Amino acid sequence: MQYPVHGQGAWAAVLAVTGRVGSLAGPTLSPDRNRLESGDSVGLTRESGELLDHEERTMAFQRSKRRKKLTTKPKKKDPLFVDGSRPRPMYVDYKDVELLKKLVNRHGRIVGRRKTGCTAVSQHAVTSAIKRARFMALLPFTGE
């Protein structure tokens, strides 16, 4: 039996034997040709039955990946800013345990800037205040 091999190697033979064409139900060949996918996937053939070339396959694969729209998260506001501006000089009171507890996780570690939304200057002030509060036994070194 002759298989219609159009530069696809063994994958064209698999498609010919299984009788799968395009985006029919069941396993079809994915556009990147590395694995079989099931269900609605971008097929390798046109409706006429001819195989897609490399450019068309990559374009179809990129279209299928492009469907998700990314939502932008609102920028976090620095918890130490007063009325939207940085206090000068930047100082965090080490005796303000309620504020410092919000900037420490349950294990007792200082939470990073990406999670708190602090600027570099305010994060440095927070770190020194937490260390002072630990030394003065106002905060624990370890968590629960």
N, C-alpha and C positions, 0 to 999 in steps of 0.2 A: 504494500500500500504506500503511495506517495503522499507525503505531508506537505502542505503549502507553506514552505519555509521562506519568509521574506526578511532575511537578516535578523531573525529573532532567535534562531537556534532551537533549543529544546522547548522553549516556552510556546512557540507556534505549534509544535507537535502536541504539547499538552492540550492546547486549545482545540486542535483539530480532533484529537481522540475523545476529549470530553464533550465536544460539540458546543462549548461555551463561546458566545460571541458578544462583545460589547458589554453592556451593563445589565445582562440578564440576571435573574436571581441565582444564587449559589456562588461558589468561588470564582472570581475573575482575577485576571492578572492586574496588579497595581501599576500605575504609570512609571514608578521607578524600577520596575521589573525585578525587585529583590524578594518579593513575597506575594502570596496569594491573599486576596481579601474577599470577604463575603458581602453580599447585599449590594446596596447602591454605591458603586464606585465608578470612577472614571474609566471607561473601557479602552481597550487597545485597538478596536476596530470601528470603522464607520458602519452605518446601517447597510451599506452595499456589500460589506464583508471584507473590504480591503483593510490592511493593517495601517495604523498611523505611523508617520515617521517620527524621528526623535524630537524635532522641534515642536510638533503638534502635541506629543505626549507631555513634554515639559510644560507647555502652555496650559494644557488641561489640568495638570497636577497643581500648578500655581493658582489657577482659578479656584480649584476646590479648597486650597488652603487659605485663600483670601476672604472666605465668607465671614469669618468672625470679625466683629468690630471691637476694637479695644476701647474700653471706657477709661477716661483719665480720672484718677483719684484727686480730690482736692488736696492742695498742699497743707501739710500739718502746720499749725501755728505754734510758735515757741511758748511753752507754758510759763516761762519766766518774764516774758515781755509785759510791760505795764502800758495799757492803752495803745497797743500796737507798736511801741518803740522800745528799744533796748535801754534799760536803766544804766546810767553812767555814774560811778564805776560799776561794772558788773560784779555783784556780790550776792551770794546766796547764804542766808543765815543758817548755820549748822544746827541751831536750836529749833528750827522750823521742821519738826519731825514729820508732820502730816504731809508736807510737800515732798520731803525726801523719800518717804515711803512709796509715793506714786512713781518715783524714778528708780525704784529698786524692785526687782522681780521677787517671786516667792522663795527663791533659793538664796536671796541676799546679794545677788549680783547687780551691778549697775547696768541699767538698760541703755542700749546704744542710741545714737542720734537718729538713726533711721526710724526707730519706733517711737521715740519721744517727740521728735520734731524740733529738737533744740539746735541752735546754731553751734558752731565750733567753740565760740567764746563762752556761751552759756553752759555748754556741756562740760567745759573745763572747770567752770565755777561750781557746777553741780558735783563733779567728781571730787574736788577738794573738800566741799562741804560734807559730802557723805563720808569721806575718809576721816574728817575731823569728828563728825558725830559718832562714828564707830569707835574712835580712840577715846572719846568721852563717855562711852557706853550708853549713848542715846539710841543707837541702832545696833542690831546684831551683825556680827561678821558673817554668820551663816544664816540660812533660812530656817524654816520650821523643823 
